[in-house]
Structures are given as structure tokens and as C-alpha cells.
């Protein structure tokens, strides 16, 4: 009798483990056209997004560690350690990982790191004097790394040597920049979008967000397409601004804070908001094409692949939405909110789960990020 009882317990535990590995603890994901390839326990913030290059997933958002994970097996390849640093989103270019960090009881602060992508060995670091902005990450264009810090500075650093090319002071911590046609576009937590000449660091123009001046932060990454800069603001609007002149083209009002970064694909602008909606907006006119309601706030920047928009929500679901009409195709449930970017490479969807808690202040939302357990790799079924 004991033998049969032991076998029954083992079978039950195996069944439970399989259910937990599915990512949700229910049968809800059984008929979804993706399968869990692997998941990796990250141990800290889920807001920071994976970077997938040449078969490797690079992941920050953890105290002390930047990790490189095999995208086929989900196994650790290497990890780079710096005590007390919370590494943010990384950028990989020419075999080098560029990443900054936020100080969390650390020995050093304000460094931009260049790390060999194959070995995890440090190549160089650049001292900025203050934590790299937690709202952004480095951008590498034409051999130059652009990154902001919490000391109100935007830096242009030589990608090979780590030497400073120029710096520009921007009030309050800059966000992740976008670089297009020789211009760096970057927002700030004090109501302005800046356009800065990439070669010289000179100001080209700045556009003030004035609809909600007490809290019109621009903390999303701008998207640039066809001579227009698209960017969201905490003043409840998505803006389309002429990239050359800085003049407003149109402004679209959403329900609440625009935290996630927009993307522009085939004449459409796609952006998620904390009002639970994913919006599809005509890039030329600013008119609403459709909107899709999830069951939670959206912090996750969407990704478009073929005719599908992928977006994560605070309701613990990854959504696949038809780009033409906004109808849901499927959704996949996990155990934690999805607040990172959605990355799709070679029919595999990568995202990180995390948790954001809200408090009301200044008639709007402030955020505190807490521990998020996993990075997921979902394989799209053929």
C-alpha cells in the first residue's frame, strides 16, 4: 500500500511540475499556438528587456549581474558581476555589449560598460558621475554610444575606445534616445523633447509638453519614421512632431499615462497605455484606427511581426492582436505581469515578467518596481 501511495505522490508531483512549467497553473495555454521553450529565473526587476543577438539573450535588471543566456537551451553562458549595480537594458553592436546601471549600495556609480559579448570580459568603462538613467539604455549608431544619466546629462562616447566625444545637459534624468538621420531625439522628466545634432552635440530644437505641466514627463523612447518623431507623455497624449523643425503635426489623447514606447509600422503607430488599451493610430493623421482592451495596465512596448502585434499586460497575459482590425488571435498566461519589451527573433518570443506597484500622487501614477521571477522564451508553432 505504501508503495502505491509513493507512486501516486510522485505522479502527482510530476503533474504539478509540468503544470507550473506551462507558466500559468491552468489549462488555459493548451490551445495557444506557442509552446514554452524555456524560462530562466532572473531574480529581480522585470522592467528591463532582453536583448537577443546571434543566439544569445542578454539580460540585466538584476543586482550585481549582467547575464548571457543561450537562446536555444536557456542555460547561462556567462555573467558579469559588479557589486550593487542594477544593470539596465543592454545594446549589442559589433560583438560588444553596452550597458549602464543604477547604484544600489554599490562601490561605483555612473559607469557605462563595454563588455565582450562572447566572453563576458570587460573591455572598458566610462565614468558619468551618476547612475545611468533607469528609464533608458545605451544606443549605438555609427560607432558612437549615446546614453543619459541621472545627473541631467546626455553623453556621446566612442564605442571602440570609451572616450567622450561630447555631452549635453538636459534637465532631469534623460530617457533612452532614438537616433535617426544624424539627430539624437530624447525626452526628459521635465516636459520637453530634445533634438540634438549627433556629430556636434548642439541643440537643434526642443518641443515643450504643456498640456499637463505639473507632470508631463517624457520617459518613453521616441520612434522616428518618415520625418516624424512619435513620443508619448505622462500628460495623457501621444505626439507626432516634425523631425526637422520640431513643429507639432498632431496630438492624440489617450486615457491616461503614456509609459510604453510607441512603434511605427506601415503607416500605423502602436502604443500601450496604463488605461489598459493598446492603440492603433494613423501615423499621418493621428486618427484612431482601433483599440484593444486588456485586463491590466500596459507598460510593455509592443512589437509587430508580419501581421501580428505582440504586447504584454499587467494582467499577466501576452497578447497576439491582428494588426488590421485589432481582434485578438490568442493570449498566453504567465504568473507575473509582463512589463518588458516583447522581442521576437526566429519565431521565438522573449519577454520578462515583473511587478509594478502604484500610488496616487499629483493626480497621476508613480511607480515602484519589485522582483520579477522569469524571462520566458515561447516558440511559435508552425
N, C-alpha and C positions, 0 to 999 in steps of 0.2 A: 504493500500500500504506500509506504514511504517513497518507494522507487517511482511509482506512477505520479505521486504528488510532486516529486522533484522535477520529473519530466514536464509536467503541466506548468510548473512555475517557470522553468527555462523557456518553454514555448511562449508563455505569456510575456515574459521579459523581452524575448526576441521580437515579438509582435509590437510591443510598446516602443522598442528602439527603432524599428522600421517606420512606425508612425511618426515618431519625433523627427526622424531624419527627413521625412517628407516636408517638414518645415511648418506644419500648422497644427498637428494633433487632431485633424478631422479627415474625412474622405473628400473634402471639397476640391482638392487638387488633382484627383484621379483622372478627370476627363479634360484637363487643360493640356494644350499641345506643347508643353515644355516639360522636361524632366530635370530633377535635381542632379547636376553633375557632381558637385561637391559644395561644401561650405566650410569656412575656416573661422575659428573663434578669434575675434580681434581683441577683445578685452577692454576696448574703450570707446571713444566717440564714434558714432556712425555718420556724422555730418560730412566727414571728409570722404571724397570719392576715389574709387580705384582708377588707376591708370594702367592700361593694357597695351603692351608693346612687345612684339617679337616673342610671343609665347610666355610672357611673364606679366604677372599682376603686381603692381607696386602699390603699397598701402601705408598711409600714415594714420593720423588720428589716435595714436597710442602714446602713452607716456614713455618716453625714452627710446622708442623703436620706430625705424622705418623698415618695412619688410618687403621682400621679393618672394612671390609665391608662384609656383609652376601652374600655368593656367590649364594644363591638362589633368594634373593629379590633385591639385590643391595642397601640395606639400611645400613646406618652407625651403627656399633655396639659400637665402642669406638674410641677415638682419644687421642693420647699422644702429649702434647704440650711442646715445648722448644723454647723460643723466638729467632728468627733469624736463626735457624738451618734449612738447607735444607736436610732432611733425604734422604739417597740414598737407593739402593736395600737392602732388608732385607733377612735374613735367619732364618727359624724357625726350632728349634730342641728341642724335649722333653718339649714341652709346653712353650717355651721361644722364643721371637723374638729378634734377634741380629741385630743391625743396627747402622750405623755411620752417620755422617753428615758433610756438608760443611757450614762454617760460612758465614752468610750474614747479617752483622750488629748484631751479636749475643752477648749474655752475656758471653757465654762459648764457647770454641772451642776444637776440637780434642777428643771428647768423643766417646767411643764405649758403646752403651747402651744395657742392657739386660732388656727386658720388658715382663711381664707376658702376654702370648698370649690370655688368657681368659678374663682378666680384664683390660689390658692396664696400669697396675701399674708398676712403676719402681722397678726392683729387685736390680740392681747395675749399676754402670758405671765405665769405665776405662779411665783415662786421658792419651792421647797420646801426647798432647802438640801442635798438629797441625791438621788441618782439615783432616778427613778421606778421602782417595782418591776418587774423583768423578768418576774415571774410573772403580771402583770396588765396592765390598761389602764383608762383612764377610763370611767366610766359616767355618763350624763347622764339625769336624771329630774327633771321639773318645774322646769326652769331651773337646776338645780344639778349641778355636776360633782363626782363622788366619785372620789378617786384616792389610792393609797398610795405611800409611798417607802421607801427602804432605811434611813431614819433612824427607823424604827419609828413612823411617823405615818400616820394616815388624815386626809385633808383634804376639806372640803366647800367648793367655790368657786363663786361666782356665774358662771353660764355667759355672761352678757352682758358683765359688767364685769371679770371676773377677780379680784374682791375676795374675801378669805377670809370665810366665814361661821362656820366652826368647825373645830377639829382635835381628834383623839383619839389618844392614844398607845397603840400596840399593839406588844408586844414582838416584835422581829424583823420583817423586811420583809413587809408585808401583800400579799395576793394581789388579784386582781380581785374587787370586791364585786358582790353582787347586791342590788337594791333592790326591795322589794315591800311594799305596804300601809304606807308610812311608816316602814319599818325597813331599815337597811343591814346586810346579812349578809356577813361577811368572815372569812377564815381567816388563819392566820399560821404561820410556820415555827417555832413552839414549842408545838404541840399543842393549840391552842384554836380554837373557832369563836365569833365575837362577833356579837351582835345589838345595834345601836346605833340610837337614835332619830334619824331623818333630819332632823327640824326643829331639834333641840337639840344633838345630838352626845353625849347622855347614854347610858351603858351600860344596856341593857335586861336582858341576860343573857349569860353565856358558858358554853360547854359544853367540858369538857376531854376530849381524846382520850388515854386512859390505857392502851390495850391494848399499846402498844409505846412506852413513854415516852422511850426514847433517841432515837427518830426517828419521831414521829407528826405530821409536818408536814401542814398543810392548805394545799396550794398550788393546788388546783383551784377553779374558780369554783362557788359553791353554785347549785343550782337550787331555785326555790321554786314550789310548786304546792299548791293546796287546803289551805293552812295548815300545810304541812310543808316543812322545809328538807332537801334531799338534798345530801350532800357526801362526797367521797372523801378518804381519808387515806393517808399513807405507812405506816400500821400494818396495811395489807392489808384494810381494811374500808371499806364504803360505809355511811354513817349516814343515818338518817331521824330528824329531830328536830322536835318540835313548835315551830312558828314563834313562837308566842305565849309559851310557858312555858320553852322550852329543855330540855324533858324528852325523853329518848330514847324513840323509838317502836319502832324495830328497828335491827338492825345485821347486815349481810350480809358474810361473809368471802369475799374473792376470793383469787386465787393469790399475789398479790404486790402491789407498789406501785400505788396508785391515783393516777395522774398526771393523766389526762384528766378534764375536767369532765363530769358527767352531764347528761342532758336528760330531761325528763319529758313524755310524750305519751300521752294517752288511757289513763291508769292504768298505764302502764309506765315504768320507769326504765331508761335505756340508758347504759352506760358501758363504755369500753375500758380494759384494764389491760396492764401490762408482762408479764403471763403469756401474752400473745398472744390472749387471749379478748375478744370483745365479749359483754357480758352483757345479758340482758333480765330484769328483776326486777319482780315485782308491787309497785306503789307503795304499796299498802295493807298488805300482809302481810310484804313483804320476802322472799317465796319466789321461787326461781329459776324462770323460765318457760322459758328456753332459753339456750344459749350457743353462740357460733360461734368456731371456732379459725382464726386466720390463721397465717401463717408467720413473723411477727415481732411485736415489742412494739408496743402501741398507745398512742400519745401523743395521737392526733388525737381531739378531741371529736366524737362522731357527730352527724349531722343526720338528721332524719326528714322526708320529703316524701311525702305520700299514704300508701302502704303499704310504703315502702322506707326502710331505714336505710342511710345512706351513711357509711362510715368509712374512714380511711386507716390504713396499717400501715407498720411499719418494714421490711417485706418488699418494698417498692416497688409495692404494689398499692393501688388504690382499689376498695373492695368495695361492692356493692349487695346488701343482705340483706333477705329478706322479713320484715316486721315481725310476721307472725302465727306463723311457725314457725321462724325463724332459718335457713332454707335460702338458699343463695347463688343469686342470679339471674345475676350476672355480675361480672367483675372486670377492671380496666383497669391495665395495667402501665406504669410510668414508670421513669426511670433512677435516681432517688434515693428514699430513704424519705419518706413523707408524714407529717409531724408537726404540721401546722397544722390548724385547724378546717376542716371542709367547709362551703362556702357554696353554696346553690342558689338562684338567682334567675332567674325567667322561663325555665325549662328549660335553664339553663346551670349547670354545676358548676364552682366555683372552689376551688383549693387550691394550697398552696405546698409544694415539696419542700425537704428539708434533711437534715441528718445529725446524729445524737446518738451520742456515744461514751460507754461505760460503764466505770467502775472500781468494784471492790468496796470498800466502806467501811462500818463499823458494821453489818455483816450486811445491807446493803441497797445500792441503787444510787445513785450520784451521777451527775451529767450534765455534759457539756461540749458546747456547741453549736458546730457548724462550718459551713462555707459550703454553702449550698444554691442551686442554679442557677436554678430557674424557678418562675413562677406559671403554672398551667395553667387554661385555660377549655375545658371539654368540653361540647358541645351534645348534649342528649338527643334522639335520633331519634324522630320522631313515627310 
